[in-house]
C-alpha cells in the first residue's frame, strides 16, 4: 500500500549505532512513530526533510535497495 505524503508524514533514516550502517530509509505518519521515542537502543532514527529524503533516495537508489522500506 502506498503511503500518502501529507503534513503528518515524517521522513527518516535509521542507523545501526555499532556499525554506523544505514539499516532503513522510510517515511511514515507521525502517529505511527511512537511520538519520536527510540524503541530500539541499538538504532538511531535521524529525521530529515521531505526534500532531503527524496534527493537522498534519488541519488542513492541502487545502493539503498536492501534498506528501502516497501512503500
C-alpha positions, 0 to 999 in steps of 0.5 A: 500500500502506498503511503500518502505524503501529507503534513503528518508524514515524517521522513527518516533514516535509521542507523545501526549505532555499532556499525554506523550502517544505514539499516532503513530509509522510510517515511511514515505518519507521525502517529505511527512513530511512537511520538519520536521515542527510540524503541530500539537502543541499538538504532538511531532514527535521524529525521530529515526533510521531505526534500532531503529524503527524496534527493537522498533516495534519488541519488542513492537508489541502487545502493539503498535497495536492501534498506528501502522500506516497501512503500 
